[in-house]
Amino acid sequence: MDVRQRGKWGEELALDFLLEKKYTAITTGYRSRFGEIDLIVKNSDFLVFVEVKLRKNANFAHAREFVGKAKQDKLRITAEMWLSENKTDLQPRFDVIEIYAPSERAMPEIIHIENAF
């Protein structure tokens, strides 16, 4: 599985995880000229913009550490563009989902960080 396929697989794992937690999918892979939001989901209180980070392990660093200030700024601008095109009464929120999966055959560890930034 190449890097692109592995990233897509991670996003699918994250979406399935959120659906099990009673979130509703709005869209995946929303792109603007500023960046991409992996998942946009909602629950009864929030519209959630989700950044998914898939790693084999946390030996080098936690996956969430790869969502630095520059990435957060790109996500905010892209979310603002989505919100300008799609009206909602829900409160926006940014979450990060870390997935640790040494291989496609191993059971992944999924960590959902709500209101990450």
Secondary structure, DSSP 8 states (H G I E B T S, - for coil): --HHHHHHHHHHHHHHHHHHTT-EEEEEEEE-SS-EEEEEEE-SSEEEEEEEEEES-SSS--GGGGS-HHHHHHHHHHHHHHHHHS--SSEEEEEEEEEE-SSTTS--EEEEETT--
